[in-house]
Amino acid sequence: MAEQGFVESFTMEEEKLQQEFYESHHGKEILKCIQCGTCSGSCPLTDQMDHAPRELFSLIRDGFMADALCSNTPWFCVSCYQCMVRCPREIPVTDLMYALKQMAVSHDVAQPSNKMPDLYDAFSREVKRAGKMNETGLMARYGLKHPLDMPAKTGLALRLYRRGRLAIKSDKTRNPDQIRRMMETQPEGMEK
């Protein structure tokens, strides 16, 4: 659940945020949701989420945008697409989670205790820089914002390196600028 004081200090009108979400790419698709729970039952990380996907959609439809944007649910979406494949209404759940992440970042409303937006930012910046994800670059960017988290990850990094699963040198794709431009080009309705 979102931290109470943080939600209370949220100043934007939730009605305007709801409208902004509906105007985002695929935003109105949640109006087709029949609350069957198939998306929630299909998600491998529902137990980590403060609201299952169908609950999050219900919050949005009922106008509780502060709770929806402060939720950790979109940040735990791993884009496995199980929810989309199984949805009887063909709702693009993964795309809607992405839209919620973008809104939370653009309105700077993620819970202060939630570190996932920083990991999301580090991932995006690394892909824009190199055209692909490099674990070392990702963790270096994340570590700059959360240096106290890094000692706990050092042992795993060393084990991965010894097994040849962690590259120290960050290589790039042939044309990383194409990837960057693609990431910066947003479908209609997803403008910042």
KOLGU-417895 format. One record per residue (C-alpha): residue in one letter; x, y, z. Coordinates in steps of 0.02 Angstrom, whole numbers, plus 50000, padded with zeros to 5 digits. Layout:
AXYZ/...
% end
This chain:
M500005000050000/A500635017649964/E501375026950112/Q499925036750187/G500785053750209/F501475053050034/V499765049949956/E498995063950060/S500325076149999/F499965071649818/T499315088149749/M498705084849571/E496865081849547/E496585063349524/E495245066349394/K496535074949281/L497745060549307/Q496395047949265/Q496035057349105/E497905058049065/F498005039249088/Y496495036248977/E497295047048843/S498925037048852/H499285023348726/H497955009748757/G497375018748916/K495515016748883/E495754998048860/I495564995449048/L493745000549030/K493504983548944/C494144974449100/I492834962649173/Q493824959849334/C493984941249302/G495704940449384/T496534930649243/C497934943549231/S498244942749418/G498194923749418/S499414923049272/C500694935049344/P502234926649420/L502534941349538/T500784945249604/D501354940249778/Q502634954449775/M501374967649718/D500364978549836/H498914977649711/A498654963649586/P498434970049407/R496534968749410/E496494978049577/L497584991649502/F496394993349355/S494944994749476/L495845008749570/I496125018149407/R494325016149349/D493705022049520/G494825037449509/F496105032949643/M497575038249536/A498715043049681/D498595025249747/A498825018149573/L500355028749532/C501145025549702/S500865006849686/N502354995349665/T501354984549542/P501954992249378/W503754991349439/F503634972649470/C502944969149296/V504284958949206/S503444960049036/C503184941249023/Y501534944448932/Q500634929949017/C499264942049068/M499024948148890/V499034930748813/R497714924648934/C496594940048949/P494864935848878/R494634954348832/E496364955848750/I496864970348862/P498694975248837/V499104974149023/T500994975448999/D500804991248894/L499694998749029/M500984994849162/Y502275003749056/A501115018949040/L500905019249230/K502785018849254/Q502975033349134/M501645043349225/A502405039749395/V504105045449333/S503465060849242/H502445066349394/D503815060949516/V502585051449624/A503435034849657/Q503505030249840/P505105036849918/S505515019249980/N505315011749806/K506995009549719/M506275001849561/P506085018549469/D507965021149490/L508315003749420/Y507095007449277/D508005023849242/A509725015549248/F509135001849130/S508405014349005/R509965025249008/E511105010248981/V510085004048833/K510035021448757/R511925022948778/A512465005948714/G510974999848614/K510814985048731/M510864981148916/N512514978049003/E512394972149183/T513974980949239/G513414997649168/L511674995249238/M512294991749414/A513565005949406/R512175018249364/Y511025011049497/G512455010749623/L512745029349604/K510995032449675/H511025018249802/P512835015249854/L512335006350015/D511484992649913/M513054988149818/P514084978449949/A512684965549962/K512774962749774/T514664960949762/G514694942249801/L513424938249667/A514364949249542/L515984939849575/R515144922849555/L514354928349391/Y516024935149329/R516944918949370/R515654909149270/G515824920749121/R514064927649146/L514564945649186/A515534956249064/I516594970049139/K516824979248975/S515244986948907/D515124984148720/K513874992648606/T512774987148464/R513304992448289/N512195007648292/P511605012148468/D510895028648405/Q509515019048313/I508985010848476/R509045027448568/R507975035948436/M506735021548440/M506605022848630/E506355041648621/T505005040048488/Q503375036648576/P501775030248500/E500355042648482/G499605046248651/M501195042348750/E501985059548740/K502745066248900/
% end
